[in-house]
Amino acid sequence: MMAWIRSATARIGTLAICSLSISAAAAFVGVDSSSCPLDAIAVEPGQSIQAAVDLSGEGAVLCLKKGIHRAQVVRPRAGQRFHGEGETVLNGSWRIGGFRREGGYWVANSQLQRVPKHGECLLSAPACDQPQAVFIDDRPLTRVPSRDALATNEVYIDYAGGRIYLADDPTNHKVEATIATLAFAGDARDVLIGNLTIEKYGSPAQKGAIHAREGMRWTIEKCVVRLNSGAGISVGTGSSVRNCDIHHNGQIGIEGDGKDILIEGNRIWSNNIYGFDPEWEAGGAKIAESSDVTFRGNHVHDNNGAGLWCDIECRNVVYEDNLVENNQHVGIFHEISFNAVIRRNVVRRNGSGRSWFWHADIVVAASQDVEVTGNIVTAGSGACGIVLIDQGRRSGGGATYKTRNNVVHANEMTFEGAPCAGGASDTKPKDENFAIITNGNNRFDANTYRVRSTSGPARFVWGHDVTDWEGFRRKGLEQGGRLVLYDK
C-alpha cells in the first residue's frame, strides 16, 4: 500500500534554506509533487521539527523534506506554514525488532506505556478505545484484550510484562508501533499544513493526529491522513480542510467544533477501522456544537458509520455538492440542531446497518428550519431515502428539540427495494412532540420517487402512520410530487 514511501536516512544537521521552485497549483485530492516555497526553512528527516519551529518564530515557512519524519510532535507558532515536498511522511510510530519464538507466539520486548481508554466500542471490537497500535508492513493489526485471544492479524500488548505478542511470523517484515500521540497540536492561530502524509499516530478517540481544535484559522490542504488511532483531523474555529485524502483512521476521518468551518473537496473513506460504536461517534466526518459549517464537494464513502454528520446545536450548516455513498449508517445526518441546507448532493446506498426508519440516506432528526432540495438519492434494498425523525428529545438544559419547519422538495429518489420516506415520530401520546411531525409545518412536495414495479409494500410515513403513496398524498403531502415505476 505504501511502497512509494522512501526510508528516512538523513542525519540531524543544521537548518538550510530550501531552494526549490513553486509548481503550479492543481485541483486534486492528496499530496502531489509540489516543491516548497523559495524562502522556506528546510527540515530534513531526523531533525527536530519543533526545534525549527522554536528557532524560526512566528510567521515562518518550513519545508519538511521528503522522507519519513518519525515520532515528531509539533506545536506551531502563530502564522507558521508547513509544506511537504510530496513524499514527506510524518509517521507517529517506531520500528520494532528482536522478535523471538515463544510457544505459539512471536514476542518482542516493549517499552509501551498504558494510556487512558476513551470511547465506546462495538461488542465485536472490545479494544477499539486503546489508541496504541501495531502494524506489519503498514497493515494495522487488531488489538485483543488477552494473549489467549490472539489470532492471525492480531496483537496483544502486555504492559505489565513489557512485551508485544504476535500470532504471525514477523521475520523479514516491517513491524511498527505507535509512540507519538499527535502530529500537530496547540493554540496557535493562522497555521497552514500542506502536502504532507500524516500516519500511524496514536491519537485518542475524538482527537485528531492533526489537532486544530484549540487553535484558530488552521488550514489543512492537500494532505493524506491515514492509519491514525482516533480521528484523522480535529477542526476548530476558522478551520479549513481542503483537497485531502483521509482514510483508514481508527475512529473517524474528521471531527471537531467551532465557528466558520469549511470541509471541501476531500476524499473521506474507510474510516473507523478499529470498531468504535457508530451510535457514539465514528465514520466519515462529525461536527458538533458549531455554527457556519460548510461541507462542500467531498467524496465520502465506505465509512463504518455516518458519512457527514452535524450534531448538537449546529446552526447555519450547508451540505452541498457532495457524493456520499456506501456508508454503513446515515449518509447525511443533521441531528438535534437548527437551520441548515442540504442541496445538490448525490447520496446513495447508505444506511445498511440500522433499523426502523434510521435506514436512510438523508436524515433530519430532532432539528428545525432545514431545507432538503435538489439531491439525487439512491436507496438500497431495505433502506429509506429522505426521512424526518422526532423522538421528543431533550437538551441538557431540559428543553425539547422540535422537528419543525422543515421542507423536503425537488429531490429525486430511486429505490432499489420498497419505497421508504417521510416523517416518522417515536413519541408517546402525552409527549409535547406527539404531533410535531404533522402539525409542525413540515412539508414534502415536488419530489420524484422512482420505484421498481415489482417492489414490496411502500412505507411512506407521516407522524405515527405508515401508508402507501396515495395515503401519503391524502395527508396533503406531495401534491406536486411524482411516483414513477420502472422495470429492473
PADORO-841006 format. One line per field, with one value per residue (C-alpha): x, y, z; residue number from 1. Coordinates in steps of 0.2 Angstrom, whole numbers, plus 5000, padded with zeros to 4 digits. Last residue first. Example, Ala and Ser with C-alpha at 12.3 -4.5 7.8 and 13.67 -1.06 7.14 Angstrom:
PADORO-841006
c1: (5068,5062)
c2: (4995,4978)
c3: (5036,5039)
resi: (2,1)
This chain:
PADORO-841006
c1: (4823,4807,4802,4788,4787,4779,4778,4776,4766,4753,4767,4759,4742,4738,4729,4746,4753,4738,4740,4758,4756,4754,4763,4755,4764,4769,4769,4777,4778,4782,4778,4774,4787,4795,4790,4786,4803,4801,4807,4801,4801,4799,4788,4782,4786,4782,4785,4775,4775,4757,4761,4778,4775,4760,4767,4780,4773,4773,4757,4753,4770,4784,4793,4788,4792,4792,4793,4802,4803,4800,4802,4819,4831,4823,4827,4824,4824,4823,4813,4807,4809,4804,4807,4798,4798,4806,4807,4820,4813,4821,4828,4845,4855,4843,4828,4822,4804,4809,4806,4813,4812,4817,4825,4828,4825,4834,4828,4836,4847,4841,4848,4846,4849,4848,4840,4832,4832,4829,4831,4822,4821,4830,4825,4832,4835,4840,4847,4852,4841,4839,4835,4817,4816,4833,4851,4866,4864,4862,4870,4866,4867,4868,4872,4871,4863,4857,4856,4853,4853,4844,4844,4851,4847,4854,4858,4864,4870,4873,4866,4875,4886,4892,4891,4889,4890,4895,4895,4888,4881,4879,4877,4876,4869,4867,4873,4866,4870,4876,4882,4885,4893,4895,4888,4897,4909,4915,4913,4911,4913,4918,4918,4911,4906,4903,4901,4899,4893,4889,4896,4890,4896,4905,4906,4915,4917,4913,4913,4904,4893,4880,4894,4902,4920,4927,4945,4944,4933,4937,4935,4933,4935,4940,4941,4935,4929,4927,4925,4922,4916,4913,4919,4918,4928,4929,4936,4940,4933,4938,4954,4958,4958,4956,4958,4963,4964,4958,4953,4951,4948,4947,4940,4935,4941,4945,4951,4959,4962,4952,4957,4971,4979,4980,4978,4979,4985,4987,4982,4976,4975,4971,4971,4960,4960,4969,4962,4953,4967,4973,4981,4983,4965,4956,4939,4946,4964,4978,4991,4999,5001,5001,5002,5006,5010,5006,5000,4999,4994,4993,4983,4982,4992,4983,4992,4993,5002,5007,4998,5000,5018,5023,5013,5021,5029,5034,5042,5043,5058,5053,5037,5029,5010,5002,5010,5014,5021,5030,5034,5027,5015,5010,5007,5001,4992,4992,4980,4982,4982,4975,4977,4963,4974,4985,4972,4962,4964,4971,4968,4983,4986,4994,5009,5020,5015,5007,5004,4993,4992,4975,4966,4947,4945,4949,4932,4930,4915,4905,4906,4917,4913,4926,4942,4955,4969,4987,4997,5016,5025,5043,5041,5051,5047,5037,5031,5018,5014,5027,5039,5048,5058,5056,5071,5063,5051,5051,5044,5027,5020,5025,5026,5028,5036,5034,5027,5039,5030,5025,5022,5017,5018,5006,5006,5019,5017,5016,5024,5026,5038,5038,5047,5050,5050,5057,5055,5060,5048,5049,5045,5038,5040,5026,5030,5047,5061,5070,5055,5048,5065,5067,5049,5054,5068,5080,5079,5071,5077,5070,5072,5067,5056,5060,5059,5042,5042,5040,5024,5025,5007,4998,4980,4965,4967,4965,4981,4993,5008,5025,5035,5054,5066,5080,5075,5086,5095,5094,5108,5110,5102,5105,5096,5091,5072,5066,5056,5037,5032,5028,5014,5000)
c2: (4981,4989,5007,5015,5034,5041,5060,5075,5091,5087,5078,5079,5084,5068,5061,5062,5050,5038,5038,5033,5020,5022,5021,5032,5039,5055,5053,5038,5032,5014,5005,4986,4976,4981,4973,4989,4996,5013,5030,5044,5062,5076,5091,5091,5085,5098,5101,5115,5107,5100,5083,5080,5089,5078,5069,5082,5088,5069,5063,5052,5044,5048,5039,5050,5047,5060,5054,5041,5022,5014,4995,4990,4998,5014,5030,5047,5063,5079,5094,5097,5092,5107,5108,5120,5108,5093,5101,5099,5099,5110,5101,5110,5095,5096,5084,5073,5070,5056,5065,5059,5067,5055,5055,5039,5024,5007,4989,4987,5002,5020,5030,5049,5064,5080,5096,5101,5097,5113,5113,5125,5113,5098,5082,5071,5076,5061,5058,5041,5032,5015,5025,5022,5007,4998,5002,4993,4997,5015,5022,5016,5033,5051,5063,5081,5096,5103,5100,5117,5120,5129,5120,5105,5089,5079,5083,5067,5065,5046,5038,5022,5009,5022,5016,5033,5052,5062,5080,5096,5104,5102,5119,5122,5138,5131,5115,5113,5095,5085,5088,5072,5068,5050,5040,5025,5012,5023,5016,5033,5052,5061,5080,5094,5105,5103,5120,5125,5142,5137,5123,5112,5096,5092,5074,5067,5050,5036,5036,5044,5035,5027,5022,5011,5011,4996,4999,5003,5018,5026,5018,5035,5054,5061,5080,5094,5105,5105,5123,5128,5146,5143,5129,5110,5095,5078,5072,5055,5044,5031,5021,5030,5021,5036,5055,5061,5080,5093,5106,5106,5124,5128,5145,5139,5121,5105,5088,5078,5059,5054,5040,5028,5035,5025,5039,5057,5062,5080,5093,5106,5109,5127,5132,5148,5147,5134,5123,5112,5111,5093,5085,5067,5071,5069,5062,5045,5045,5049,5035,5042,5030,5042,5060,5062,5080,5092,5107,5112,5131,5139,5155,5155,5145,5135,5118,5102,5094,5076,5069,5054,5048,5030,5020,5003,4997,4980,4979,4961,4949,4938,4945,4927,4930,4926,4942,4946,4963,4963,4974,4962,4974,4982,4966,4971,4958,4959,4952,4948,4930,4925,4931,4928,4919,4934,4945,4960,4960,4974,4971,4974,4988,4984,4995,4980,4974,4987,4989,5002,5012,5020,5008,5013,4999,4985,4977,4976,4964,4972,4988,5001,5017,5030,5034,5022,5030,5026,5011,5013,5005,5000,4983,4967,4956,4940,4929,4917,4898,4893,4908,4912,4928,4946,4957,4971,4986,5001,5017,5025,5043,5044,5061,5057,5069,5062,5077,5090,5094,5112,5119,5137,5147,5161,5159,5146,5128,5114,5099,5081,5071,5052,5048,5060,5049,5055,5071,5087,5097,5115,5127,5145,5156,5168,5167,5160,5152,5144,5137,5129,5123,5114,5108,5100,5090,5084,5065,5068,5085,5102,5116,5134,5140,5156,5148,5140,5121,5108,5101,5083,5079,5076,5071,5075,5085,5103,5109,5123,5127,5122,5133,5132,5123,5132,5127,5137,5126,5121,5112,5093,5078,5063,5058,5040,5041,5026,5030,5029,5023,5006,5012,5000)
c3: (4934,4927,4932,4941,4943,4959,4956,4968,4966,4979,4988,5005,5010,5020,5005,4996,5009,5008,4989,4990,5003,5022,5039,5052,5068,5061,5042,5035,5017,5018,5002,5001,4990,4974,4957,4948,4954,4962,4956,4968,4962,4974,4971,4990,5007,5021,5039,5047,5064,5065,5056,5063,5079,5084,5099,5102,5119,5124,5131,5116,5117,5104,5090,5076,5057,5043,5025,5015,5011,4994,4993,4986,4974,4977,4967,4975,4965,4976,4972,4990,5008,5019,5038,5049,5063,5072,5089,5102,5120,5133,5148,5150,5143,5128,5127,5113,5109,5097,5080,5063,5046,5032,5015,5005,5016,5016,5013,4996,4993,4992,4978,4981,4969,4980,4973,4990,5008,5018,5037,5049,5063,5071,5081,5067,5049,5040,5022,5015,5027,5037,5053,5049,5059,5059,5055,5047,5028,5030,5014,4996,4988,4991,4976,4984,4976,4992,5011,5019,5038,5052,5069,5078,5087,5072,5054,5046,5028,5023,5038,5043,5035,5022,5004,4996,4999,4984,4990,4980,4996,5014,5022,5041,5049,5066,5075,5092,5095,5079,5062,5052,5035,5031,5046,5052,5046,5031,5014,5005,5007,4991,4996,4986,5000,5019,5026,5044,5050,5068,5079,5094,5085,5069,5063,5047,5040,5052,5071,5086,5099,5088,5076,5090,5088,5078,5075,5056,5059,5042,5025,5016,5016,4999,5002,4991,5005,5024,5029,5047,5052,5070,5082,5084,5079,5070,5053,5047,5062,5074,5069,5053,5037,5026,5024,5007,5007,4995,5008,5027,5033,5051,5057,5074,5077,5067,5073,5059,5057,5072,5084,5080,5065,5049,5037,5034,5016,5014,5000,5012,5031,5035,5053,5057,5076,5088,5101,5089,5076,5081,5066,5073,5078,5094,5097,5101,5106,5093,5092,5077,5062,5048,5042,5024,5020,5006,5017,5035,5037,5054,5056,5075,5088,5102,5100,5090,5075,5074,5089,5100,5097,5101,5088,5085,5069,5062,5045,5039,5036,5051,5058,5060,5064,5081,5088,5106,5112,5129,5144,5157,5164,5148,5139,5121,5111,5093,5079,5060,5064,5081,5099,5112,5124,5125,5131,5127,5108,5097,5078,5067,5056,5039,5035,5033,5050,5061,5079,5088,5104,5105,5116,5113,5100,5112,5114,5095,5091,5105,5097,5106,5116,5118,5128,5136,5146,5141,5145,5142,5128,5132,5123,5122,5107,5106,5092,5098,5098,5111,5112,5096,5096,5089,5091,5081,5082,5071,5079,5075,5073,5055,5047,5029,5015,4998,4990,4996,5012,5017,5035,5037,5053,5057,5075,5082,5079,5092,5083,5089,5078,5080,5064,5049,5034,5018,5008,5016,5028,5021,5034,5032,5047,5053,5071,5076,5067,5081,5090,5074,5069,5086,5084,5068,5076,5063,5058,5041,5035,5039,5026,5030,5016,5006,4989,4993,4994,4980,4973,4969,4974,4991,4992,4982,4966,4959,4954,4960,4949,4955,4967,4964,4976,4985,5003,5015,5027,5046,5053,5054,5061,5050,5034,5031,5031,5021,5005,5004,4987,4993,5004,5000)
resi: (488,487,486,485,484,483,482,481,480,479,478,477,476,475,474,473,472,471,470,469,468,467,466,465,464,463,462,461,460,459,458,457,456,455,454,453,452,451,450,449,448,447,446,445,444,443,442,441,440,439,438,437,436,435,434,433,432,431,430,429,428,427,426,425,424,423,422,421,420,419,418,417,416,415,414,413,412,411,410,409,408,407,406,405,404,403,402,401,400,399,398,397,396,395,394,393,392,391,390,389,388,387,386,385,384,383,382,381,380,379,378,377,376,375,374,373,372,371,370,369,368,367,366,365,364,363,362,361,360,359,358,357,356,355,354,353,352,351,350,349,348,347,346,345,344,343,342,341,340,339,338,337,336,335,334,333,332,331,330,329,328,327,326,325,324,323,322,321,320,319,318,317,316,315,314,313,312,311,310,309,308,307,306,305,304,303,302,301,300,299,298,297,296,295,294,293,292,291,290,289,288,287,286,285,284,283,282,281,280,279,278,277,276,275,274,273,272,271,270,269,268,267,266,265,264,263,262,261,260,259,258,257,256,255,254,253,252,251,250,249,248,247,246,245,244,243,242,241,240,239,238,237,236,235,234,233,232,231,230,229,228,227,226,225,224,223,222,221,220,219,218,217,216,215,214,213,212,211,210,209,208,207,206,205,204,203,202,201,200,199,198,197,196,195,194,193,192,191,190,189,188,187,186,185,184,183,182,181,180,179,178,177,176,175,174,173,172,171,170,169,168,167,166,165,164,163,162,161,160,159,158,157,156,155,154,153,152,151,150,149,148,147,146,145,144,143,142,141,140,139,138,137,136,135,134,133,132,131,130,129,128,127,126,125,124,123,122,121,120,119,118,117,116,115,114,113,112,111,110,109,108,107,106,105,104,103,102,101,100,99,98,97,96,95,94,93,92,91,90,89,88,87,86,85,84,83,82,81,80,79,78,77,76,75,74,73,72,71,70,69,68,67,66,65,64,63,62,61,60,59,58,57,56,55,54,53,52,51,50,49,48,47,46,45,44,43,42,41,40,39,38,37,36,35,34,33,32,31,30,29,28,27,26,25,24,23,22,21,20,19,18,17,16,15,14,13,12,11,10,9,8,7,6,5,4,3,2,1)
